[in-house]
């Protein structure tokens, strides 16, 4: 490891959020931090790339609590994230969060960032007929389980900043990529109606997390909710067309219709978008863009993200 620099243990370092923080730290030669990249697959190409850039790569598994202690040993701080979409179990996600909290507390981590989300049941009670209850006790399991796990970190006396992110614009290249109508036209079918969707570039999650760590103890105990822009999906379709030259339309779909789509997690995603739409004011008002930009002056708008990814988008959609 680099001498005289504080170790930040980054879980999910080969994934989206953790990878973004690892890249942000490694790109900042003046940073007071160095990266310990945690992954289950240290032999992967992504892990090797991080190692070549100066990260220490270690193996640990969130489902194996005994593997977590060495990942925290000697570290100043940690970025803690779980991946619901890998297994789609709220109870498993909470067990992983509990294991992280216990290991971080035992190691004496001085500043942890826990990647969490809102409890959707505060806006839409479980007995509300608008959406089905999933996994017995949740509206949106990957939101609600993370929110339920927040107290684990206080219980374990871990000095924690609670970072609430939102929809990744990179999802437009993956899970929520455009579909095609019978004539071949590209369609965005995200079921938001005319409500605004809060979105963010994955890289900005990492840069904002780094800014939180740089603030030292200022944001310990705080909840920091982030986004890059709040946009109607119809306006996103127009922006995509202007940026790429690829005609894109918004085809409004009801949450019920979206929940019936044939892909794993369709019900979960349908409930998520319905929460975004029905609780729009609550969700967007928690994400003050100017406050986020104060932390991360490089915060990208959707148009800026499109410009950066124009070639990638064109290759994926043509």
C-alpha positions, 0 to 999 in steps of 0.5 A: 500500500502507498505509505502515509495514506489512509486505507479505504476498504471499498466493497463492490469494487468491481461493480458500479458504485464501489468501482466508481469510488475506487476509480475516483480515489485512484485518479486523484494523485493528491488524495489522502486515501488509497484503495483496498478493493474488495471482491469475490473474484480477485482474478477478474479483469476488472480487479486486475485493472484496479491492481495495476492502477495501485489498488490493493485487491483482497478477496471477501464474500458478504455471505461469509462473515468470517472473510470480512474482518481481514478486509477491514484490518488497518483501514481508516474508512470503508464504502459499504454496498450490497447488490440486491439484483444478484440474488433478489432477496431482501432478507439476504441483503439485510444479513449481508448488511448486518455482517458488514456493520459487525465487521466494521464495528469490530475493526474500529473503522473511523468513517463508513459510507453505507449505500442505502435507500429510502423506506418506501413504506413511509410514503406508500403503506403496505395496505395501500392497494396501488402496488402488490406487497413483495417478499411478505413485507416490502413494497420495493425490497431493495429499497426497504431492506436497505432502510431497515438495515440502517440501524445495524451501523448505529447498533455496532457503533460504526461512524457512518454517513448514509448515502442514498443514491438513485436510478443510474443512467447507465441502466439505459445500457442494461436492465432498462435499455430501450425496446423496439416497436414492430416498426423498429423504432426505439422506445423508452417504456419506463412507467413514470407517466409525467413524473420526474425521474431522479437519475445520476451517473455512476461516476458521480456516486463515486466522486460524491462518496470521495467528497464525503470522505474528504469532509472528515467527521462533518457528515458522520451520522448524516443522510446524504441523498444524491442525484444529477438531475430530475427529468421526465422520461419524455424529456429524456427521450428527446435529449437522447435523440438530440445527443445521438441522432437516434430517434427515441420515443417515450411510450408510457406504460402503466406500472401494472403492465410493467410488472407483468413483463417477462424478465426477472425482477419485473415486479420489483422494478415496477413497484420501484418506478411506481414509488418514484412516480407516486412519491415524486415530490418527496423523493426529488425534494430530498435530492437538492442538486445544488447541495450535491454539486457543492460536494461534487462540482463535477456533477453531470447533467443528463445531457453531459452524461449523454455527450460522454457516452454518445459513442457507447449509446450509438453502438448499443442502439444501432 
